[in-house]
Amino acid sequence: SRGKRHFRVQITLDKVLFGRIDSEEFYQAFNTILRELFLGRYCLVGRSFYKSQPGEGLKNCCGFYQRIQNTQMGISLNIDISCKPFINPLPVINLVALLLNRDISDDPFDFCERLKVSKDLCDVEVNFTLEKNADKKYRITGLTSQGSSQLPCPCDDSGTGKTVVEYFKETYRRTIRSRVPCLKVRDQEKPTTYLPMEVCEISDAKQISYLLSVACQHPMDHEKTILQTVNPYNEDPHAKEFGITFENKLTIVKGRVLPPPVLKFNDQGKVKEFLPKVGKWNMRLKQMVKGGEVNTWACINFASDITHAAAVAFCDELAVMCVISGMNFKGDPVLPLVNAKPNHVRPFLKKHYQRFMEILRPLHKELDLLIVILPDKNGTLYGDIKRICETDLGLVSQCCLAKHVLKMKPQYLTNIALKINMKVGGRNTVLLDAVVGNLPRVSNTPTIIFGADVSHPHHGEGRSSPSIAAVVASQDWPEVTNYAGLVRPQARHEEIIQGLFNENDCGSGCISGGMIKEHLISFMRSTGHIPRRIIFYRDVVSKGRLNMVLEHELSAIKKACASLDPIYNPQVTIIMVQKQHHTRLFAGNYGVGSTIFQSGNVLPGTVVDKEICHPTDFDFYLCSHAGTKGVSRPVRYHVLWDENNFTANALQILTNHLCYT
């Protein structure tokens, strides 16, 4: 209804950007020019373009990522194939049927189905189709535990309460499913509203959800798709206007393949050496270097499709595999196996933990291990069990899915035995170079290695959900294979780790004062050495906050060291680790088996530290693991601070070795 308005705009030249390739404004202008060609034909999400496709339901939309970046070769265009799952507008009841892979008649949802739907649809916007105001949107916050016939509605004018089924029958003359749960939605006018699924519709076709896995392509097909994407650039009228041209070929770079580190394991009392092949090794029929002890254990089965006999047989086979692998694993549980339903997991775990302790406490023992069998589609059950065991009960737990319990493959049992051994204080393998003192810069000086990351809440988890900072640190030297972990909550979406150092500590003899100080004291107590070298691997933060990481986190590390002793000042190296990027490495010749893995990817241990790296910063790309699905993505390591004066080769070898631990 609003008429058109005309504006006269005068554009003046502010500065000439060409020639100033170190300027962020230059690259911002460059990327803006290249986006113009595709804006009318694609949907832009972040820095990626996606094609709109017709159809209903859940789908993967394929597109591409583009960005201009500065490299040692000069200005380069980084292009990669990108896939994202989208939800098309359709009734919510149809979407739920797709998620559960069954027809939604009037059958109630079981606990696991309710958790899955609630998790997948959380924070998705819907329209209420019976609403007069069609533009009004509601955001899903969860799913009710009861069916609509049991949910009460607000009282009417006469003070009579109705159920949701009765309310919709009288108000809208609409019969709804009585035993199907309703959507919990958030409304600006009301704190919580219940809406039946069949009268709601997904409101926006561009809502991004984590409902589908990203499609995988063979590296050769991935490369061809990228080359096809580059073709339109040279016909781009906007690029021509600015004198920008492109080469229609991939950049050829020279890399090298680091040899895998030799591993040591125990073979019937004798220490044996083993060389991994293409980034992998198998511990079947091999014994761990140091086997842990499990003297008291129990098992709880939450999977309804696993019989009592099958669960007992699985536990017996797992106990035997742990003994074969070198652990001291007692064969009988504290109490016979217990079957349980997943809808009351917290009171059930606490109740049976008390039962276990009534038997163990008079013997002055603790429960060493709790084995938990989960249904294959368990929603948030896994997270709930881990949270309760780790934080409330202080239990070591090992979860196993029902599909693996039924098969009881020896390889799976071996893998579970390795996990259990590490959790109870054992050691599976060690690096030969670490034992004989050949780890670069680590073997000659007591060194502690940190790893730090911050995980942020997903959309829909609630505005009160904090971000979680986690810091792990090596607790042995020179092997550097045992790590301890600490976590701290902090402000929502805060990237800088706030809990590294706390000014309000209680002195140098107390384990407090932040995560760095706690790890340093723990390292000294377990090794008897004071670390003279600190290597701090940090998960990547946004480019604009790199200086803040150095300013705050490096300062926190230094303060934590000084709080132990004013003259204690170890050398620090901070390495930024970036996985979420779009730099891909393809083999130069797919027909040569000595240069590629069987999946078509480059071999594990491949390093590229020239051409595509930053012209002035100390960074390199390393593929330390074998890529088995899709195209392997190298990890970028960017050294922000280096008081240890690492050479590039020494740091690459050390990083590759640490990936095997």
C-alpha distance (Angstrom), angle and dihedral (degrees) to the residues before:
residue distance angle dihedral
S1 . . .
R2 3.79 . .
G3 3.80 115.2 .
K4 3.78 126.5 -126.5
R5 3.78 120.2 -90.1
H6 3.81 125.8 -157.8
F7 3.78 124.2 -144.4
R8 3.80 128.9 -169.6
V9 3.82 111.9 -141.7
Q10 3.78 126.1 -169.7
I11 3.81 116.8 -157.9
T12 3.79 118.9 -158.9
L13 3.78 131.0 -172.5
D14 3.80 110.0 -103.7
K15 3.80 101.1 174.7
V16 3.80 140.9 -21.8
L17 3.77 108.9 -109.7
F18 3.81 99.3 -175.8
G19 3.76 111.8 101.8
R20 3.81 93.0 27.0
I21 3.78 96.4 90.9
D22 3.80 92.0 156.8
S23 3.78 90.6 66.8
E24 3.82 121.2 101.3
E25 3.82 88.0 -147.5
F26 3.79 89.0 61.0
Y27 3.81 93.5 57.6
Q28 3.79 92.4 41.7
A29 3.81 90.0 55.0
F30 3.81 91.1 45.1
N31 3.82 92.9 52.1
T32 3.81 91.3 46.3
I33 3.82 90.8 55.2
L34 3.80 93.6 49.8
R35 3.80 93.2 48.5
E36 3.79 93.9 60.2
L37 3.81 95.3 74.5
F38 3.81 93.9 59.5
L39 3.80 103.6 34.2
G40 3.81 94.0 90.8
R41 3.79 95.7 47.0
Y42 3.80 103.4 37.5
C43 3.76 140.1 45.2
L44 3.82 110.4 -112.7
V45 3.82 116.1 -140.4
G46 3.81 112.3 172.0
R47 3.82 105.6 -47.7
S48 3.83 94.0 -26.6
F49 3.80 130.7 91.0
Y50 3.82 122.6 -144.9
K51 3.77 130.9 -169.6
S52 3.78 117.7 -125.8
Q53 3.81 112.4 -125.1
P54 3.82 129.2 -169.6
G55 3.76 123.3 -119.2
E56 3.79 140.4 78.4
G57 3.75 132.7 -92.7
L58 3.78 133.3 28.5
K59 3.78 117.9 -22.9
N60 3.76 144.1 161.7
C61 3.79 114.4 -118.9
C62 3.78 114.2 -156.1
G63 3.75 122.7 -150.1
F64 3.77 140.0 135.3
Y65 3.78 141.6 -94.1
Q66 3.80 122.7 -134.5
R67 3.76 133.9 -175.9
I68 3.79 137.8 155.1
Q69 3.80 113.2 -131.1
N70 3.79 139.4 173.1
T71 3.82 116.9 -110.2
Q72 3.78 138.4 163.3
M73 3.83 87.6 -92.0
G74 3.81 91.5 55.2
I75 3.78 127.7 -111.2
S76 3.82 110.0 5.7
L77 3.80 134.1 -176.4
N78 3.80 112.8 -135.3
I79 3.82 112.2 -155.1
D80 3.78 127.0 175.3
I81 3.79 136.6 164.9
S82 3.79 113.0 -104.1
C83 3.80 131.3 -165.0
K84 3.78 129.4 -171.0
P85 3.80 134.0 175.6
F86 3.81 116.1 -120.2
I87 3.81 134.3 -172.6
N88 3.79 117.3 -135.2
P89 3.81 121.2 -148.8
L90 3.79 106.9 -85.4
P91 3.83 138.4 130.2
V92 3.79 112.5 -70.4
I93 3.81 91.3 -128.7
N94 3.83 89.2 60.7
L95 3.79 91.7 48.3
V96 3.81 91.1 50.9
A97 3.81 89.4 51.0
L98 3.82 88.4 55.3
L99 3.79 92.0 48.4
L100 3.81 94.5 49.8
N101 3.81 94.1 35.4
R102 3.80 92.9 -133.1
D103 3.77 140.8 93.0
I104 3.81 113.7 -88.5
S105 3.80 103.5 -139.0
D106 3.79 114.8 147.2
D107 3.77 98.6 -59.8
P108 3.81 117.6 129.1
F109 3.80 119.5 -114.7
D110 3.77 118.9 -112.4
F111 3.79 120.3 -131.2
C112 3.82 96.3 -93.7
E113 3.81 93.6 47.2
R114 3.78 90.9 50.5
L115 3.81 91.8 50.4
K116 3.81 92.8 48.5
V117 3.81 94.7 49.8
S118 3.79 92.1 44.0
K119 3.80 91.8 50.9
D120 3.82 95.8 45.5
L121 3.81 96.8 45.5
C122 3.79 98.5 40.0
D123 3.83 111.9 128.2
V124 3.84 93.8 8.2
E125 3.81 114.5 137.6
V126 3.82 119.8 -125.2
N127 3.79 137.7 -177.9
F128 3.80 121.1 -133.3
T129 3.82 101.0 -129.7
L130 3.83 94.4 -156.5
E131 3.81 92.7 53.9
K132 3.80 117.7 108.9
N133 3.81 90.0 -143.0
A134 3.81 99.0 66.8
D135 3.81 93.1 -176.7
K136 3.79 93.7 62.0
K137 3.80 112.5 107.5
Y138 3.78 132.7 -162.5
R139 3.79 126.9 -158.5
I140 3.81 118.0 -138.1
T141 3.81 114.3 -124.3
G142 3.80 99.7 173.4
L143 3.79 147.7 -51.8
T144 3.79 128.8 -78.3
S145 3.78 119.3 -113.6
Q146 3.83 91.7 -138.5
G147 3.77 133.2 60.4
S148 3.81 120.5 -105.0
S149 3.81 92.2 -101.9
Q150 3.82 89.9 63.0
L151 3.80 98.7 42.9
P152 3.81 114.9 98.0
C153 3.80 122.4 -134.6
P154 3.84 124.0 -150.6
C155 3.79 114.2 -80.8
D156 3.80 118.0 -91.4
D157 3.83 125.3 -128.7
S158 3.79 92.0 -77.1
G159 3.78 91.6 53.8
T160 3.80 93.4 -111.1
G161 3.79 117.1 141.6
K162 3.80 121.6 -138.1
T163 3.76 135.5 -170.3
V164 3.79 120.8 -118.7
V165 3.80 90.2 -104.2
E166 3.83 92.3 53.2
Y167 3.80 92.8 44.1
F168 3.81 94.5 54.4
K169 3.80 91.5 42.7
E170 3.82 92.2 55.0
T171 3.80 100.6 33.5
Y172 3.81 103.2 38.1
R173 3.84 100.7 14.2
R174 3.78 87.0 -125.4
T175 3.79 123.7 140.5
I176 3.78 111.4 -145.4
R177 3.79 133.0 -174.0
S178 3.78 108.1 -82.2
R179 3.82 101.1 -156.2
V180 3.81 99.8 39.3
P181 3.84 115.2 99.0
C182 3.80 120.2 -110.8
L183 3.78 129.0 -127.3
K184 3.77 118.3 -101.6
V185 3.78 105.4 -139.9
R186 3.76 134.0 -177.1
D187 3.80 118.8 -126.0
Q188 3.80 128.2 -177.6
E189 3.81 90.8 -132.6
K190 3.82 98.0 43.6
P191 3.81 128.1 34.7
T192 3.85 95.3 -136.4
T193 3.81 130.8 9.6
Y194 3.81 129.5 -177.2
L195 3.81 116.9 -138.8
P196 3.83 125.7 178.2
M197 3.80 114.2 -120.3
E198 3.80 95.7 -126.1
V199 3.82 93.2 60.9
C200 3.83 95.4 49.7
E201 3.78 129.9 81.2
I202 3.79 132.4 -166.6
S203 3.78 102.4 -101.5
D204 3.80 106.0 -157.5
A205 3.78 128.4 43.7
K206 3.80 91.5 -156.1
Q207 3.80 98.3 58.6
I208 3.78 107.3 127.5
S209 3.78 116.9 -141.7
Y210 3.78 136.7 177.8
L211 3.80 91.4 -127.7
L212 3.81 100.5 116.1
S213 3.76 135.3 43.1
V214 3.79 117.7 -116.0
A215 3.79 115.5 -100.6
C216 3.81 117.0 -105.7
Q217 3.79 123.9 -137.8
H218 3.76 130.9 -167.0
P219 3.82 109.7 -106.1
M220 3.81 92.0 -114.7
D221 3.82 92.1 52.9
H222 3.79 90.5 44.1
E223 3.80 90.2 54.2
K224 3.82 92.7 49.5
T225 3.80 91.3 50.4
I226 3.80 91.2 52.8
L227 3.81 91.8 50.5
Q228 3.81 90.6 51.5
T229 3.79 89.7 51.3
V230 3.82 92.0 55.0
N231 3.83 94.5 57.2
P232 3.85 98.2 81.6
Y233 3.81 93.1 54.1
N234 3.81 96.2 78.4
E235 3.81 89.2 51.7
D236 3.79 91.9 51.2
P237 3.84 107.4 122.9
H238 3.81 91.3 -158.4
A239 3.81 91.9 54.7
K240 3.80 91.1 46.5
E241 3.77 91.0 52.2
F242 3.80 89.1 58.5
G243 3.80 93.7 41.6
I244 3.80 95.4 -111.0
T245 3.81 118.7 152.4
F246 3.80 132.2 175.0
E247 3.79 138.5 -150.9
N248 3.78 110.9 -124.3
K249 3.79 95.8 -138.3
L250 3.74 139.9 79.4
T251 3.79 119.5 -100.5
I252 3.80 114.2 -101.9
V253 3.80 111.4 -138.7
K254 3.77 131.4 177.6
G255 3.77 118.2 -125.3
R256 3.77 136.8 169.8
V257 3.78 133.7 -140.1
L258 3.80 118.0 -126.8
P259 3.81 114.6 -143.4
P260 3.81 114.4 -111.6
P261 3.80 116.1 -104.8
V262 3.79 118.0 -104.8
L263 3.82 112.4 -110.9
K264 3.78 127.7 -148.9
F265 3.79 125.6 -145.7
N266 3.80 137.1 164.3
D267 3.79 122.1 -97.8
Q268 3.82 111.7 -172.7
G269 3.78 93.5 -42.0
K270 3.81 95.0 -39.3
V271 3.78 121.7 103.9
K272 3.81 110.3 -125.0
E273 3.80 131.5 -170.1
F274 3.77 124.9 -132.9
L275 3.82 132.2 -173.1
P276 3.84 114.7 -148.7
K277 3.80 116.7 -130.5
V278 3.81 119.8 -136.0
G279 3.78 92.0 -16.9
K280 3.80 97.2 -52.4
W281 3.78 139.1 91.8
N282 3.78 136.2 178.4
M283 3.79 125.2 -133.4
R284 3.80 95.0 -165.0
L285 3.80 112.0 129.6
K286 3.81 88.7 7.9
Q287 3.78 127.5 106.2
M288 3.78 126.9 -130.1
V289 3.79 120.1 -108.0
K290 3.80 90.4 -120.1
G291 3.79 120.4 13.2
G292 3.78 119.0 -148.3
E293 3.79 127.2 -137.5
V294 3.80 127.3 -112.5
N295 3.79 108.4 179.7
T296 3.81 98.8 157.9
W297 3.77 125.7 33.0
A298 3.81 142.9 150.5
C299 3.80 139.3 -169.0
I300 3.82 132.9 -137.7
N301 3.82 121.3 -168.8
F302 3.83 117.2 -151.3
A303 3.84 94.6 168.0
S304 3.80 111.8 99.5
D305 3.82 92.9 -162.6
I306 3.83 92.6 58.8
T307 3.78 112.2 85.6
H308 3.78 122.2 -139.0
A309 3.82 91.2 -111.5
A310 3.83 92.9 50.5
A311 3.80 92.0 50.0
V312 3.82 92.2 49.2
A313 3.81 90.8 48.6
F314 3.81 90.4 51.3
C315 3.81 92.5 51.4
D316 3.79 90.9 49.5
E317 3.81 92.1 50.7
L318 3.80 91.5 46.6
A319 3.82 91.7 51.2
V320 3.80 90.5 50.8
M321 3.84 91.3 49.4
C322 3.81 91.1 50.5
V323 3.83 90.1 53.5
I324 3.82 91.9 46.6
S325 3.82 89.6 50.9
G326 3.79 91.8 55.4
M327 3.80 105.4 -91.9
N328 3.79 127.5 130.6
F329 3.81 96.1 -125.1
K330 3.79 118.9 167.6
G331 3.78 111.7 -138.5
D332 3.82 104.9 -138.7
P333 3.82 125.2 68.3
V334 3.79 122.6 -129.0
L335 3.83 90.0 -114.4
P336 3.81 131.0 7.1
L337 3.80 116.4 -84.5
V338 3.81 114.4 -74.9
N339 3.82 126.1 -144.3
A340 3.81 115.5 -147.4
K341 3.79 143.1 176.2
P342 3.81 117.7 -120.8
N343 3.82 98.3 -135.2
H344 3.84 95.6 82.9
V345 3.78 101.5 33.0
R346 3.84 99.5 147.9
P347 3.83 99.6 53.2
F348 3.80 90.7 39.2
L349 3.81 94.2 53.4
K350 3.80 92.7 45.4
K351 3.81 92.2 47.3
H352 3.79 94.2 51.8
Y353 3.79 92.7 41.2
Q354 3.82 86.8 59.7
R355 3.81 89.0 50.4
F356 3.81 90.6 52.5
M357 3.80 92.5 47.7
E358 3.81 93.3 48.8
I359 3.81 86.0 64.8
L360 3.83 98.2 38.1
R361 3.82 101.9 39.4
P362 3.86 95.5 69.3
L363 3.82 86.6 51.8
H364 3.84 90.7 50.6
K365 3.80 91.0 -120.2
E366 3.80 136.6 129.4
L367 3.79 130.3 -144.3
D368 3.83 104.0 -96.4
L369 3.83 99.0 -168.8
L370 3.80 140.2 11.6
I371 3.82 116.0 -161.0
V372 3.83 112.8 -156.5
I373 3.81 124.1 -167.4
L374 3.82 111.7 -153.8
P375 3.80 131.9 -166.7
D376 3.81 113.5 -108.3
K377 3.82 92.9 -113.5
N378 3.78 100.0 43.2
G379 3.83 102.8 150.2
T380 3.80 108.3 -160.6
L381 3.81 94.5 -15.1
Y382 3.81 92.8 103.9
G383 3.80 92.1 52.8
D384 3.79 92.1 46.3
I385 3.80 92.9 51.7
K386 3.80 93.0 47.7
R387 3.78 92.3 47.9
I388 3.81 93.6 49.1
C389 3.81 94.7 44.6
E390 3.81 95.8 44.3
T391 3.81 101.0 39.5
D392 3.82 107.8 23.1
L393 3.79 104.6 31.3
G394 3.80 104.5 21.0
L395 3.81 92.7 -132.1
V396 3.79 131.2 152.8
S397 3.82 105.4 -129.1
Q398 3.79 134.9 -173.6
C399 3.81 118.5 -163.0
C400 3.81 122.4 -156.5
L401 3.81 127.4 -172.8
A402 3.80 119.9 -124.0
K403 3.82 94.5 -121.7
H404 3.81 90.5 60.1
V405 3.78 93.2 43.8
L406 3.80 90.9 57.5
K407 3.82 93.9 49.8
M408 3.83 97.0 41.5
K409 3.81 92.7 -166.8
P410 3.83 113.7 -172.4
Q411 3.81 91.3 -128.8
Y412 3.81 91.5 55.6
L413 3.80 91.7 47.3
T414 3.82 89.1 51.2
N415 3.80 91.9 51.2
I416 3.81 91.7 49.5
A417 3.82 90.2 48.5
L418 3.82 89.7 54.7
K419 3.81 90.7 51.9
I420 3.79 93.1 48.1
N421 3.79 91.8 48.3
M422 3.81 92.3 55.2
K423 3.80 91.9 46.5
V424 3.80 93.8 53.6
G425 3.80 94.5 48.7
G426 3.81 102.5 -89.8
R427 3.79 128.2 129.7
N428 3.80 123.1 -129.6
T429 3.81 103.9 -169.0
V430 3.79 138.8 -13.6
L431 3.79 132.5 -152.9
L432 3.79 114.8 -101.9
D433 3.81 91.2 -144.9
A434 3.81 89.7 55.2
V435 3.81 92.5 50.5
V436 3.82 95.2 48.0
G437 3.80 93.0 41.1
N438 3.81 101.9 -107.6
L439 3.81 101.5 123.1
P440 3.82 106.7 122.8
R441 3.83 111.9 -103.2
V442 3.83 91.4 -20.4
S443 3.80 103.9 75.7
N444 3.80 95.6 54.4
T445 3.83 97.0 51.2
P446 3.83 131.5 35.0
T447 3.81 102.3 -97.4
I448 3.79 133.4 -175.5
I449 3.80 118.4 -158.8
F450 3.79 120.3 -153.2
G451 3.79 131.4 -165.5
A452 3.81 119.3 -166.0
D453 3.79 135.2 -177.4
V454 3.81 140.9 159.4
S455 3.81 120.9 -142.3
H456 3.78 118.4 -159.4
P457 3.83 128.0 -152.2
H458 3.78 117.5 -99.5
H459 3.76 122.3 -118.7
G460 3.77 110.3 -77.9
E461 3.81 97.2 29.6
G462 3.79 90.4 109.1
R463 3.77 132.3 -96.4
S464 3.79 91.1 -97.3
S465 3.83 93.5 60.6
P466 3.81 109.4 110.3
S467 3.77 130.2 -144.7
I468 3.80 114.4 -106.1
A469 3.81 122.3 -135.4
A470 3.81 116.7 -158.0
V471 3.80 127.3 -170.3
V472 3.82 125.1 -177.1
A473 3.81 125.5 -173.3
S474 3.79 136.1 -173.4
Q475 3.79 114.4 -103.0
D476 3.80 99.9 -168.2
W477 3.79 136.0 57.1
P478 2.97 139.1 -123.6
E479 3.86 91.7 1.6
V480 3.88 94.9 54.4
T481 3.81 92.1 -166.6
N482 3.83 101.8 117.4
Y483 3.79 117.4 74.9
A484 3.80 133.4 -176.0
G485 3.81 122.8 -155.0
L486 3.80 135.4 -147.2
V487 3.81 128.7 -175.0
R488 3.79 131.7 -164.7
P489 3.82 131.3 -177.6
Q490 3.78 116.8 -128.7
A491 3.80 141.0 169.5
R492 3.80 115.3 -44.4
H493 3.85 113.1 -88.8
E494 3.80 92.0 -1.1
E495 3.83 107.3 148.9
I496 3.80 98.3 -170.2
I497 3.83 112.2 83.1
Q498 3.80 107.5 -117.7
G499 3.82 100.2 -174.2
L500 3.80 101.1 61.0
F501 3.80 92.6 101.7
N502 3.79 132.9 12.9
E503 3.77 119.5 -160.5
N504 3.81 91.6 -154.6
D505 3.80 98.5 69.9
C506 3.79 126.1 141.7
G507 3.78 101.4 -123.0
S508 3.80 138.7 -69.2
G509 3.81 94.6 -68.8
C510 3.78 94.7 58.2
I511 3.80 126.2 83.4
S512 3.78 97.2 -126.2
G513 3.75 138.0 83.6
G514 3.79 97.6 96.1
M515 3.79 139.6 -46.0
I516 3.81 97.1 -69.8
K517 3.79 93.2 54.5
E518 3.81 92.6 45.5
H519 3.80 91.2 52.9
L520 3.81 93.2 46.2
I521 3.80 92.4 52.3
S522 3.81 91.5 45.5
F523 3.83 90.5 49.9
M524 3.81 91.7 51.3
R525 3.80 92.7 48.3
S526 3.81 94.0 48.9
T527 3.82 98.5 42.3
G528 3.80 104.1 25.3
H529 3.83 89.4 -131.2
I530 3.78 132.7 108.5
P531 3.82 108.6 -130.5
R532 3.79 110.4 -117.4
R533 3.78 94.1 -178.3
I534 3.83 129.0 47.6
I535 3.82 122.0 -164.6
F536 3.80 110.9 -171.1
Y537 3.82 117.6 -167.3
R538 3.79 108.9 -164.7
D539 3.79 127.6 -170.1
V540 3.78 111.1 -120.3
V541 3.79 124.1 -85.3
S542 3.80 127.7 -167.0
K543 3.78 114.7 -68.3
G544 3.78 93.2 -114.6
R545 3.82 91.2 58.9
L546 3.80 100.3 50.4
N547 3.79 91.6 100.0
M548 3.81 89.3 50.1
V549 3.82 89.5 55.3
L550 3.78 90.6 54.3
E551 3.77 92.9 42.5
H552 3.81 97.1 48.3
E553 3.82 107.9 23.2
L554 3.81 97.9 39.2
S555 3.79 88.1 47.9
A556 3.82 90.2 50.2
I557 3.83 91.1 51.8
K558 3.81 91.3 50.5
K559 3.81 92.5 47.0
A560 3.83 91.6 48.8
C561 3.81 90.1 53.4
A562 3.81 92.4 46.6
S563 3.81 90.6 50.4
L564 3.82 88.9 63.0
D565 3.81 92.6 49.5
P566 3.83 127.8 -12.8
I567 3.82 91.2 -132.5
Y568 3.84 94.7 45.4
N569 3.81 106.2 109.4
P570 3.85 114.3 154.6
Q571 3.80 121.2 -172.7
V572 3.80 113.2 -97.1
T573 3.81 131.5 -152.0
I574 3.83 118.6 -173.2
I575 3.81 116.7 -163.0
M576 3.80 121.8 -173.6
V577 3.82 111.9 -144.3
Q578 3.81 115.9 -154.5
K579 3.80 122.7 -172.6
Q580 3.81 102.1 155.5
H581 3.79 100.0 75.3
H582 3.80 134.9 108.1
T583 3.80 103.0 -123.4
R584 3.79 108.8 123.0
L585 3.80 129.4 -173.1
F586 3.81 119.1 -147.1
A587 3.79 126.6 -171.0
G588 3.80 115.5 -106.6
N589 3.79 92.1 -136.4
Y590 3.80 120.4 26.2
G591 3.79 91.5 -169.2
V592 3.80 96.9 62.2
G593 3.79 110.1 87.3
S594 3.80 93.8 -164.9
T595 3.82 91.6 65.5
I596 3.80 102.6 41.7
F597 3.78 139.6 48.4
Q598 3.83 119.4 -117.9
S599 3.84 89.9 -97.9
G600 3.82 90.5 59.7
N601 3.80 94.3 -104.3
V602 3.79 127.0 124.5
L603 3.78 115.6 -88.1
P604 3.80 120.9 -88.2
G605 3.78 111.3 -96.7
T606 3.82 92.9 41.0
V607 3.81 111.5 151.2
V608 3.81 128.0 -168.8
D609 3.79 115.7 -176.0
K610 3.82 102.0 155.5
E611 3.84 140.8 61.1
I612 3.83 98.2 12.5
C613 3.81 95.2 44.5
H614 3.80 125.9 95.0
P615 3.83 113.6 -75.3
T616 3.81 94.9 -128.5
D617 3.82 109.4 11.6
F618 3.82 124.3 86.8
D619 3.81 103.1 -112.9
F620 3.80 139.7 133.1
Y621 3.82 140.8 176.1
L622 3.81 121.4 -120.0
C623 3.82 130.2 -175.2
S624 3.79 100.2 -164.0
H625 3.82 97.8 163.2
A626 3.78 133.9 54.9
G627 3.81 113.9 -101.3
T628 3.79 107.3 -137.3
K629 3.83 101.0 169.1
G630 3.77 126.6 42.2
V631 3.79 120.5 -26.9
S632 3.79 116.0 -26.3
R633 3.77 113.5 -122.8
P634 3.81 116.0 -142.3
V635 3.77 117.2 -132.6
R636 3.79 115.1 -119.9
Y637 3.79 116.1 -138.1
H638 3.79 115.0 -162.6
V639 3.80 116.6 -172.8
L640 3.80 107.4 -144.8
W641 3.80 99.2 172.4
D642 3.80 129.9 14.0
E643 3.78 121.5 177.6
N644 3.83 89.0 156.6
N645 3.84 92.2 65.9
F646 3.79 94.9 -131.3
T647 3.77 116.6 -169.2
A648 3.79 115.2 -134.0
N649 3.81 92.9 -113.4
A650 3.82 94.0 49.0
L651 3.79 92.7 49.3
Q652 3.82 92.6 47.4
I653 3.81 92.5 50.9
L654 3.80 92.2 45.9
T655 3.82 92.3 48.7
N656 3.81 92.0 47.6
H657 3.82 90.1 50.9
L658 3.80 93.0 48.1
C659 3.82 90.6 53.0
Y660 3.81 88.0 63.7
T661 3.81 91.5 56.8
